[in-house]
């Protein structure tokens, strides 16, 4: 017993020990004060209430802390005793492990509840004391009146009690709810940290889904899609085994955001074909309109989004409800169908089929017939719901079947060399969540759809798309365009792989898609898939491998020099919040467009302020040697032809510890890349970059350009290899907004038209 007490005491967090002692002091002081005044104030229970609440709160806090610590120790012990090699045994003990974590989370939440109640009791006590001091002799509080007229030691106890109550109530808000140190149990056990964070993320995701109305996830004990996402997130937090905290990781990421990157030269890149940009611009509103929920309106109209959403949903025009088609999962007033049609300004009869409700790996979609363009458009929605986030998180690779590659293997329109290359290099792989969503979507639009909205191709009947485009049908000879933004763009590309063999006049336009397929398949579909990437948006570079490399590079940057807490804290805050310098670098603002599809934003950047690393260190090597090395070899030869290692001279205040630390951080990191399957952007990749205006031009031309836009755009055919690594930039998330891509494409077309006019005038 004595050994257990000593061991537990060593595992205590310092803040837990301080809070325990402080609450014990509060309990003793409150008990003494109540015991002194009780004989004289026996009938005035109301006056003794605040002191009794403080006493009971401190007592319950101590008892709950003890119980939470016992449950926490039991949970950690079970994790350490769990096998790491047997997947079968892991499945057997998963139920018991989940029960342990549920119990620990329950006591932790109870501890947080006690903390809130203590804060309320402390506030009440301070209010009563302040009121007594304000009223003076007119106060009728028995306890405070007795103490104020009593001896000096009673008054000192009251003052000390108030100070301790305020100290405990405020300090507990910043100490967290962990009683013991997890590191005292897990140390550098990589698998233990993985399992721990996997369970933490698993419970967190399920509780968040439950709060959003998806209570079915909370009761699942078997492995499901939430468990798979939690496993991935647990793998990403294994840097904890190296002794690195979350704050330190943010500090490492801040180094990449602070270091500059010289503008890339695109002189050796071909300009993107204008016909593809023009058609991509024409079909972009359909990809944007697929966001029929609040997300689109909140982003474009931060203040008036409720009014805009009500307008798009048709709430203000109830007499038009019956005109809209019935979509699977739509609300009773058919609001999602109305929102889609209102955004693209189409009549109700143009929308033929769709789905907005979602389950596991089910994408929302809309099928529109455009007779004036002789085209059938399939718009796939991007990430908008919690189910979409789960689909994003299922990013482990899975094998592509023959049916998934039907448009490449069994298509007479594919070049024989391309087909042979795909066949000879099988099997191929892709993003598992996107592949599953594309398979489900294919069954929806090309299978035999029944009354329940799901498809069955076993009957031999042709699906909905074939009933539109088949011989002798309404849309015979029409083109097929599949569009989508972000997750929707990746699903659209994967769906196009399957449909291209059936509909040769098909093209996919994916705006800011996720990397979703291996390089051979991604290159083979360049004829009928176009990916549009704007500037530094993160989604086009987001994969398991890129996150692993970014994490390893951040740890390497911090491991170069011994940093103190002041530097680490300042770097972390720099990453979480844009500094004044960085805010000035991002000159563009998101402008509300109020019910139009052409809201535009302009971003003016004089020089890049982010750093991309083309070669990355091995993650496992970093984890095992983080505390054992203070240096790394530099890499002199970079494989990226557009990489310029010379940093931008960032002006920072002299003597700033962050700038002093950055001076000794190397601009490159080295080491073999981790053996994680890479996924790439599908098809032909078009990268749109804002270009700074040149002022070395005739005065008349300069005068005209300064009255137009402060930033021009150019579109190039990019190498998909250049999107393997994440660029840490203040605009990496803003660049992903769909209206920025739309504005950039329109800017490219406008610049090219202006260039043609100038060239024509020069010839004349």
C-alpha positions in Angstrom: 0.0 0.0 0.0 2.8 2.4 0.9 4.5 1.6 -2.4 1.3 2.3 -4.3 0.9 5.6 -2.6 4.5 6.7 -3.3 4.2 5.6 -6.9 0.9 7.5 -7.4 2.4 10.6 -5.7 5.3 10.5 -8.3 2.8 10.4 -11.1 0.9 13.4 -9.9 0.9 16.6 -12.0 2.3 19.6 -10.1 -0.8 21.6 -10.8 -3.0 18.7 -9.5 -0.9 18.6 -6.3 -1.2 22.4 -5.8 -5.0 22.3 -6.5 -5.4 19.4 -4.0 -3.5 21.3 -1.3 -5.3 24.5 -2.0 -8.7 22.9 -1.8 -7.7 21.2 1.4 -6.8 24.6 2.9 -10.1 26.1 1.7 -11.9 23.2 3.4 -10.1 23.6 6.7 -10.5 27.4 6.7 -14.2 27.2 5.9 -14.8 24.5 8.5 -13.1 26.6 11.2 -15.1 29.7 10.3 -18.4 27.8 10.2 -17.5 26.1 13.5 -16.8 29.5 15.2 -19.9 31.3 14.0 -22.4 28.4 14.1 -23.5 28.8 17.8 -24.5 32.4 17.2 -25.8 32.0 13.6 -27.6 28.7 14.0 -30.9 30.0 12.7 -29.5 32.1 9.8 -28.8 29.3 7.3 -29.0 31.7 4.4 -26.1 33.7 5.7 -24.0 30.5 6.1 -24.9 29.2 2.6 -22.0 30.7 0.6 -19.4 29.4 3.2 -21.1 26.0 3.2 -21.0 25.9 -0.6 -17.3 26.7 -0.6 -16.7 24.0 2.0 -18.7 21.3 0.2 -17.2 22.3 -3.2 -13.6 21.9 -2.0 -14.4 18.6 -0.3 -16.1 17.2 -3.5 -13.2 18.5 -5.6 -10.7 16.5 -3.5 -12.7 13.3 -3.5 -13.4 13.5 -7.3 -9.7 14.2 -8.0 -8.8 11.1 -6.1 -11.3 9.0 -7.9 -10.3 10.4 -11.3 -6.7 9.7 -10.6 -7.5 6.1 -9.7 -9.5 5.6 -13.0 -6.8 7.3 -15.0 -4.2 5.0 -13.6 -6.3 2.0 -14.3 -6.9 3.1 -17.9 -3.2 3.7 -18.5 -2.2 0.4 -17.0 -4.6 -1.4 -19.3 -3.1 0.4 -22.3 0.4 -0.7 -21.3 -0.7 -4.3 -20.8 -2.5 -4.5 -24.1 -0.7 -6.5 -26.9 0.7 -4.5 -29.8 1.1 -7.2 -32.4 -2.1 -9.2 -32.3 -4.9 -7.6 -34.2 -7.3 -10.4 -33.2 -6.7 -9.9 -29.5 -6.9 -6.1 -29.9 -10.4 -6.6 -31.3 -11.3 -8.7 -28.3 -10.2 -6.2 -25.6 -11.5 -3.2 -27.6 -14.8 -3.3 -25.7 -13.1 -3.3 -22.3 -10.7 -0.5 -23.4 -13.6 1.7 -24.5 -15.4 1.1 -21.2 -12.3 2.1 -19.3 -12.0 5.3 -21.3 -15.7 6.1 -21.0 -15.3 5.8 -17.2 -12.3 8.1 -17.2 -14.0 10.6 -19.4 -17.1 10.5 -17.2 -15.1 11.3 -14.0 -13.1 14.0 -15.9 -16.3 15.7 -17.0 -17.6 15.4 -13.4 -14.4 17.1 -12.3 -15.0 19.9 -14.7 -18.6 20.2 -13.4 -17.3 20.6 -9.8 -14.9 23.2 -11.1 -17.7 25.2 -12.6 -19.8 24.9 -9.4 -16.8 26.1 -7.3 -16.4 29.1 -9.6 -20.1 30.0 -9.0 -19.8 29.5 -5.3 -16.7 31.7 -5.2 -18.4 34.4 -7.1 -21.4 34.2 -4.8 -19.1 34.5 -1.7 -17.2 37.5 -3.1 -20.5 39.2 -3.9 -21.8 38.7 -0.3 -18.6 40.0 1.2 -18.6 43.0 -1.2 -22.2 43.8 -0.3 -21.4 43.5 3.4 -18.5 46.0 3.1 -20.7 48.4 1.1 -23.5 48.4 3.6 -21.2 48.6 6.7 -23.2 48.5 9.9 -26.5 48.3 8.0 -25.6 44.8 6.8 -27.6 42.0 8.4 -25.3 39.1 7.5 -24.8 37.2 10.7 -21.6 35.4 9.8 -19.7 38.5 8.5 -21.1 40.6 11.3 -19.9 38.1 13.9 -16.4 37.9 12.4 -16.1 41.7 11.9 -16.8 42.2 15.6 -14.8 39.2 16.7 -11.1 38.7 17.4 -8.3 39.4 15.0 -7.5 35.8 14.2 -11.1 35.3 13.0 -10.8 38.2 10.7 -7.5 36.9 9.4 -9.1 33.5 8.7 -11.9 35.2 6.7 -9.5 37.2 4.6 -7.3 34.2 3.9 -10.4 32.1 3.0 -11.5 34.7 0.5 -8.0 34.9 -1.1 -7.8 31.1 -1.3 -11.3 30.8 -2.8 -10.5 33.3 -5.5 -7.1 31.7 -6.2 -8.6 28.2 -6.5 -11.6 29.2 -8.6 -9.5 31.1 -11.1 -6.4 28.8 -11.3 -8.5 25.6 -11.8 -9.8 27.1 -15.1 -6.3 26.7 -16.6 -5.0 23.4 -15.1 -7.1 20.9 -17.1 -8.8 17.8 -15.8 -5.9 15.3 -15.9 -4.8 14.4 -12.4 -1.9 12.2 -13.2 0.8 12.7 -15.9 0.2 10.4 -18.9 3.9 10.5 -19.7 4.7 9.0 -16.3 2.9 5.8 -17.6 3.6 5.9 -21.3 7.1 7.4 -21.3 8.3 6.8 -24.9 6.1 3.9 -25.7 5.0 4.7 -29.2 2.1 2.2 -29.4 0.8 3.3 -26.0 0.5 6.9 -27.2 -1.1 5.8 -30.4 -3.7 3.7 -28.6 -4.3 6.5 -26.0 -5.0 9.2 -28.6 -6.9 6.8 -30.8 -9.4 6.3 -27.9 -9.4 10.0 -27.1 -10.2 10.9 -30.7 -12.7 8.1 -31.0 -14.7 9.3 -28.0 -14.4 12.9 -29.0 -15.7 12.3 -32.5 -18.6 10.2 -31.3 -19.6 12.8 -28.7 -19.4 15.6 -31.3 -21.5 13.6 -33.7 -24.0 12.9 -30.9 -24.3 16.6 -30.2 -25.0 17.2 -33.9 -27.9 14.7 -33.8 -26.1 11.6 -34.8 -26.6 9.6 -31.6 -26.2 6.3 -33.4 -22.4 6.7 -33.4 -22.3 6.9 -29.6 -23.5 3.4 -29.0 -21.3 1.6 -31.5 -18.6 -0.6 -30.0 -17.4 -2.4 -33.1 -14.9 -1.0 -35.6 -16.5 1.5 -38.0 -15.6 4.5 -40.0 -15.2 6.7 -36.8 -12.7 4.1 -35.4 -10.7 4.2 -38.7 -10.5 8.0 -38.6 -9.5 7.9 -34.9 -6.7 5.4 -35.7 -5.3 7.7 -38.3 -5.4 10.7 -35.9 -3.7 8.6 -33.3 -0.9 7.8 -35.7 -0.4 11.5 -36.4 0.1 12.3 -32.7 2.9 9.9 -32.1 5.3 12.8 -31.7 4.2 12.7 -28.0 6.4 9.6 -27.6 9.4 11.8 -28.4 8.6 14.1 -25.5 7.2 16.8 -27.8 4.1 18.7 -26.7 1.4 20.1 -28.9 2.6 23.6 -28.2 6.1 22.7 -29.5 4.7 21.3 -32.7 2.8 24.5 -33.4 6.1 26.4 -32.7 7.8 24.2 -35.3 5.0 24.9 -37.8 5.4 28.6 -37.1 9.0 28.5 -38.4 7.7 27.5 -41.8 5.1 30.2 -41.8 7.7 32.8 -40.8 10.5 31.8 -43.2 10.0 33.2 -46.7 9.9 31.7 -50.1 11.1 33.5 -53.2 8.5 33.7 -56.0 8.6 30.7 -58.2 9.5 30.9 -61.8 7.0 29.5 -64.3 8.9 30.3 -67.4 9.4 26.6 -68.2 5.7 25.8 -67.6 3.1 25.8 -70.4 0.1 28.0 -70.0 -3.1 26.2 -69.4 -5.4 25.8 -72.4 -7.9 28.5 -72.5 -10.8 26.3 -73.6 -10.5 24.2 -70.4 -10.4 27.3 -68.2 -13.3 28.8 -70.0 -15.4 25.7 -69.6 -14.3 25.2 -66.0 -15.4 28.7 -65.3 -18.8 28.1 -66.9 -19.5 25.0 -64.8 -18.0 26.2 -61.5 -21.3 27.7 -60.2 -22.8 24.2 -60.2 -20.0 22.9 -57.9 -20.5 25.9 -55.7 -24.3 25.7 -55.7 -24.0 22.1 -54.4 -23.4 23.6 -50.9 -27.0 24.0 -50.1 -26.6 24.2 -46.3 -25.5 27.1 -44.2 -21.7 26.7 -44.9 -21.8 28.6 -48.2 -23.8 31.4 -46.8 -21.8 31.8 -43.6 -18.6 32.0 -45.6 -19.8 34.6 -48.1 -22.2 36.6 -45.9 -20.8 36.4 -42.4 -23.4 38.9 -41.0 -26.5 38.4 -43.1 -26.2 34.6 -43.7 -29.5 33.7 -41.9 -31.4 36.0 -44.3 -29.5 34.7 -47.3 -30.0 31.1 -46.3 -33.7 31.6 -45.8 -33.9 33.2 -49.3 -32.0 30.4 -50.9 -34.1 27.8 -49.2 -37.3 29.4 -50.5 -38.7 30.2 -47.1 -39.7 33.6 -48.3 -41.6 32.2 -51.3 -43.6 29.3 -50.0 -45.9 29.2 -53.1 -43.0 27.8 -55.1 -42.4 24.7 -53.0 -44.4 22.4 -55.1 -42.6 23.4 -58.2 -39.2 22.1 -57.0 -38.4 18.4 -57.5 -38.3 16.0 -54.6 -34.7 15.1 -53.7 -33.7 12.1 -51.5 -33.3 13.4 -47.9 -34.6 17.0 -48.6 -36.7 18.8 -46.0 -40.5 19.0 -46.3 -40.4 22.4 -48.1 -37.8 21.1 -50.6 -35.4 23.7 -49.5 -32.2 22.2 -50.7 -33.5 21.8 -54.2 -34.7 25.4 -54.1 -31.3 26.6 -52.8 -29.5 24.8 -55.6 -31.8 26.2 -58.3 -31.8 29.7 -56.9 -28.0 29.8 -56.9 -27.6 28.7 -60.6 -30.8 30.5 -61.7 -32.4 27.5 -63.3 -36.1 26.5 -63.6 -37.2 23.6 -61.5 -37.6 21.2 -64.4 -33.8 21.4 -65.0 -33.0 19.5 -61.8 -33.8 15.9 -62.5 -32.4 13.9 -59.5 -30.3 14.4 -56.4 -29.6 13.5 -52.8 -28.7 15.6 -49.8 -29.0 13.2 -46.9 -25.8 11.3 -46.1 -24.7 8.2 -44.3 -21.4 6.4 -44.4 -19.4 7.6 -47.5 -22.4 8.9 -49.3 -21.9 12.1 -51.3 -24.7 14.7 -51.9 -25.2 15.3 -55.6 -27.5 17.1 -58.1 -28.1 16.1 -61.8 -29.1 19.0 -64.1 -30.1 18.9 -67.7 -29.0 22.0 -69.7 -30.7 21.9 -73.1 -29.2 25.2 -74.2 -25.7 23.7 -73.8 -26.7 20.1 -74.7 -25.1 19.0 -71.5 -26.0 16.9 -68.4 -24.2 18.2 -65.3 -23.6 16.1 -62.2 -22.6 18.4 -59.3 -21.1 16.7 -56.3 -21.0 18.5 -53.0 -17.8 19.0 -51.0 -17.3 18.8 -47.3 -20.3 20.3 -45.4 -21.5 17.8 -42.9 -19.9 15.7 -40.2 -20.3 12.6 -42.4 -18.2 14.4 -45.0 -15.4 15.0 -42.5 -15.4 11.3 -41.8 -15.1 10.6 -45.5 -12.2 13.0 -45.6 -10.6 11.2 -42.7 -10.8 7.7 -44.3 -7.6 8.5 -46.2 -5.8 5.2 -46.0 -5.2 3.7 -49.4 -7.4 1.0 -50.8 -7.1 -1.2 -53.9 -9.1 0.0 -57.0 -11.1 -2.7 -58.6 -11.5 -3.4 -62.3 -14.9 -1.7 -62.1 -13.4 1.4 -60.6 -11.0 1.6 -63.6 -13.6 0.7 -66.2 -13.2 4.0 -68.0 -9.5 3.5 -68.5 -9.4 -0.3 -69.2 -12.5 -1.0 -71.3 -12.6 2.2 -73.2 -11.8 2.5 -76.9 -11.2 6.2 -76.7 -8.1 5.8 -74.4 -4.8 5.7 -76.1 -3.5 2.1 -76.3 -0.3 3.0 -74.6 -2.1 4.6 -71.7 -4.4 1.6 -71.3 -1.5 -0.8 -71.5 0.4 1.1 -68.8 -2.6 1.0 -66.5 -3.1 -2.7 -67.0 0.5 -3.7 -66.7 1.0 -1.7 -63.4 -2.1 -3.1 -61.6 -3.1 -3.2 -58.8 -3.8 0.5 -58.3 -4.9 2.3 -55.2 -6.8 5.4 -54.1 -8.2 7.3 -51.1 -10.4 4.7 -49.4 -13.2 7.2 -48.3 -13.4 8.8 -51.7 -13.3 5.5 -53.5 -16.2 4.2 -51.4 -18.2 7.4 -51.9 -17.7 7.2 -55.7 -18.8 3.6 -55.8 -22.0 4.5 -53.8 -22.6 7.5 -56.1 -22.3 5.3 -59.2 -24.9 3.0 -57.8 -27.1 5.9 -57.3 -27.0 7.4 -60.8 -26.3 4.4 -63.0 -27.8 1.5 -61.1 -31.5 0.7 -61.1 -32.8 3.1 -58.5 -35.8 1.8 -56.4 -38.3 3.5 -54.2 -35.8 3.7 -51.3 -33.4 5.8 -53.4 -30.7 3.1 -53.6 -29.6 1.4 -56.7 -29.5 -2.3 -57.8 -27.7 -3.1 -61.0 -28.3 -6.9 -60.6 -31.7 -6.6 -62.4 -30.1 -5.6 -65.7 -32.2 -2.4 -66.0 -30.3 0.7 -67.0 -29.9 3.4 -64.4 -31.1 7.0 -64.3 -28.1 8.4 -66.3 -28.6 5.9 -69.1 -32.3 6.7 -69.2 -31.3 10.3 -70.0 -28.4 9.7 -72.4 -29.3 6.4 -74.0 -30.2 6.0 -77.7 -33.5 7.6 -78.4 -33.7 9.2 -75.0 -34.2 12.8 -74.1 -30.6 13.8 -73.9 -29.1 11.5 -76.5 -25.9 13.0 -77.8 -25.5 15.4 -74.9 -22.2 15.9 -73.2 -21.6 14.9 -69.6 -19.9 17.2 -67.1 -19.1 16.1 -63.6 -18.1 19.0 -61.3 -17.2 19.3 -57.6 -15.2 21.3 -55.2 -12.8 19.9 -52.5 -14.1 16.5 -51.5 -16.7 16.7 -54.2 -14.1 17.3 -56.9 -12.1 14.2 -55.8 -15.3 12.0 -55.8 -16.2 13.5 -59.2 -12.9 12.4 -60.6 -13.2 8.9 -59.2 -16.7 8.7 -60.6 -15.4 9.8 -64.0 -12.9 6.9 -64.1 -15.9 4.6 -64.1 -18.2 6.4 -66.5 -15.8 7.5 -69.2 -16.1 4.2 -71.0 -19.8 4.5 -71.3 -19.9 8.2 -72.1 -16.9 9.3 -74.2 -18.2 12.9 -74.3 -17.5 13.2 -70.6 -15.3 15.6 -68.7 -14.6 16.2 -65.0 -13.7 19.5 -63.5 -12.5 19.2 -60.0 -11.9 22.5 -58.1 -9.4 22.3 -55.2 -9.7 18.5 -55.0 -8.1 16.2 -52.5 -5.3 13.9 -53.8 -7.1 10.6 -54.3 -5.2 8.2 -56.6 -1.8 6.8 -57.5 0.4 8.6 -60.0 -0.2 6.2 -62.9 -4.0 6.4 -62.8 -3.8 10.2 -62.1 -1.8 10.7 -65.3 -3.9 8.3 -67.4 -7.1 10.3 -66.8 -5.6 13.6 -67.9 -7.7 13.5 -71.1 -11.0 13.8 -69.4 -10.2 15.1 -65.9 -9.0 18.6 -65.1 -8.0 19.7 -61.5 -8.0 23.4 -60.8 -5.8 24.5 -57.9 -5.7 28.1 -56.7 -2.5 29.5 -55.2 -1.5 27.8 -51.9 -4.8 26.1 -50.9 -4.2 23.2 -48.5 -6.7 20.7 -49.8 -4.8 19.9 -53.0 -1.7 19.0 -50.9 -3.5 17.2 -48.0 -2.6 13.5 -47.6 -1.3 11.2 -44.9 2.2 11.3 -46.4 2.3 15.1 -46.6 1.0 15.5 -43.0 3.7 13.0 -41.8 6.4 14.9 -43.6 5.2 18.3 -42.3 5.1 16.9 -38.7 8.6 15.5 -39.0 10.0 18.7 -40.5 8.4 20.7 -37.7 10.0 18.5 -35.0 13.4 18.6 -36.9 13.3 22.4 -36.9 12.8 22.6 -33.2 15.4 19.9 -32.5 18.2 22.0 -34.1 18.6 24.2 -31.1 17.6 24.1 -27.4 14.8 26.6 -27.1 13.2 28.0 -23.9 9.6 28.2 -23.1 9.4 31.9 -24.1 10.5 31.3 -27.7 8.3 28.2 -28.0 5.2 30.1 -26.7 5.8 33.0 -29.0 6.3 30.8 -32.1 3.1 28.8 -31.3 1.1 32.0 -31.0 2.5 33.2 -34.3 1.2 30.1 -36.0 -2.2 30.2 -34.3 -2.8 33.9 -34.9 -1.6 36.0 -37.8 0.9 38.6 -36.7 0.6 42.2 -37.8 3.2 41.7 -40.4 1.4 38.6 -41.8 -1.9 40.4 -41.9 -0.4 43.1 -44.0 0.9 40.4 -46.4 -2.6 39.2 -47.0 -4.3 42.2 -48.6 -7.4 40.4 -49.9 -10.6 40.4 -48.1 -13.6 38.1 -48.6 -16.4 40.2 -49.9 -20.0 39.2 -49.4 -21.8 38.8 -52.7 -25.5 38.8 -51.5 -27.2 36.1 -53.5 -25.0 36.2 -56.6 -22.6 33.6 -57.9 -19.9 36.0 -58.8 -18.6 37.2 -55.4 -15.0 38.1 -55.9 -12.0 38.5 -53.6 -8.7 40.0 -54.4 -5.5 38.9 -52.7 -2.4 41.0 -53.2 0.8 39.5 -52.0 4.1 41.2 -52.7 6.2 38.2 -51.8 5.5 34.7 -50.6 5.7 34.2 -46.9 5.7 30.5 -46.6 8.2 27.7 -47.1 7.8 24.4 -48.9 10.2 21.5 -48.3 10.6 19.2 -51.3 12.5 16.5 -49.3 11.6 15.4 -45.8 13.1 13.4 -43.0 12.0 10.0 -41.9 9.3 10.3 -39.2 10.4 7.2 -37.2 14.0 8.5 -37.2 12.9 11.8 -35.8 10.7 10.3 -33.2 13.5 8.0 -31.9 16.3 10.5 -32.0 14.5 13.8 -31.2 16.2 14.2 -27.8 19.5 12.6 -28.9 20.6 14.9 -31.6 21.0 18.7 -32.0 21.9 18.8 -35.6 21.0 17.4 -39.0 22.7 17.2 -42.3 21.8 19.8 -44.9 20.6 19.0 -48.3 22.2 20.8 -51.1 20.5 19.4 -54.2 16.7 19.9 -54.3 14.6 17.9 -56.7 12.0 20.6 -57.2 13.2 22.7 -60.2 11.2 25.7 -59.0 12.5 25.7 -55.4 14.5 28.7 -54.4 16.3 28.2 -51.0 17.0 31.8 -50.5 14.7 33.2 -47.8 12.9 36.4 -47.9 14.3 39.0 -45.5 11.5 39.3 -43.0 11.7 42.4 -41.0 11.3 41.6 -37.3 12.1 43.8 -34.3 15.8 43.7 -33.3 16.4 41.5 -30.3 13.3 39.4 -31.0 14.0 36.0 -29.6 12.0 34.4 -32.4 14.2 36.1 -35.0 17.3 35.1 -33.2 16.1 31.5 -33.0 15.2 31.5 -36.7 18.7 32.6 -37.6 20.1 29.2 -36.5 17.3 27.0 -37.9 18.5 25.4 -41.2 16.5 26.2 -44.3 16.4 22.6 -45.3 16.0 19.2 -43.8 17.1 15.9 -45.0 16.5 12.2 -44.7 14.7 9.5 -46.6 11.0 9.9 -47.1 8.8 7.7 -45.1 7.4 4.7 -47.0 3.8 5.9 -47.1 1.9 5.5 -50.4 1.5 8.8 -52.1 -1.8 9.9 -53.6 -1.9 12.6 -56.3 -4.3 15.1 -57.9 -6.2 13.5 -60.7 -6.0 14.4 -64.4 -4.5 17.5 -65.9 -3.5 19.9 -63.1 -4.0 23.6 -63.7 -2.4 25.9 -61.1 -3.7 29.5 -60.9 -1.3 32.0 -59.3 -1.9 35.7 -58.6 0.7 37.8 -60.3 2.0 41.1 -59.1 1.6 43.9 -61.6 4.7 45.2 -63.3 5.1 48.9 -63.3 7.8 48.9 -66.0 5.4 49.7 -68.8 4.2 52.7 -70.8 2.5 55.4 -68.7 -0.8 55.1 -70.6 -1.0 51.3 -70.1 0.1 51.6 -66.4 -2.7 54.1 -65.8 -5.3 51.7 -67.2 -4.1 48.7 -65.2 -4.0 50.6 -61.9 -7.7 51.4 -62.3 -8.6 47.7 -62.9 -7.2 45.2 -60.4 -4.2 45.3 -58.2 -3.5 41.6 -58.9 -3.6 39.6 -62.1 -3.8 35.9 -62.5 -2.0 33.3 -64.6 -2.8 29.7 -65.1 -0.1 27.1 -65.8 -0.1 23.3 -66.4 1.6 22.1 -63.3 3.4 19.0 -62.3 1.4 17.0 -59.8 4.6 16.2 -58.0 4.8 19.8 -56.9 1.7 19.3 -54.8 3.0 16.5 -52.6 3.9 18.7 -49.7 1.8 21.2 -47.6 2.7 24.8 -47.8 2.2 26.5 -44.5 0.9 30.0 -45.3 -1.5 32.5 -43.8 -3.7 32.1 -46.8 -3.7 28.3 -47.1 -7.2 28.0 -45.8 -8.7 31.1 -47.4 -7.4 30.1 -50.8 -9.6 27.0 -50.6 -12.8 29.0 -50.5 -14.7 28.2 -53.8 -15.4 31.8 -54.8 -11.7 32.6 -54.7 -11.1 29.9 -57.4 -14.0 31.3 -59.4 -12.7 34.8 -59.2 -9.2 33.6 -60.2 -10.4 31.8 -63.3 -12.4 34.8 -64.4 -9.3 36.9 -63.8 -7.2 34.6 -66.0 -9.7 34.8 -68.9 -9.9 38.6 -68.4 -6.1 38.9 -68.5 -5.9 36.8 -71.7 -8.5 38.8 -73.4 -6.7 42.0 -72.5 -3.4 40.5 -73.8 -5.1 39.6 -77.1 -6.4 43.2 -77.4 -2.9 44.6 -76.7 -1.3 42.3 -79.2 -3.9 43.2 -81.8 -3.4 46.9 -81.2 0.4 46.5 -81.5 0.0 44.7 -84.8 -2.2 47.5 -86.1 
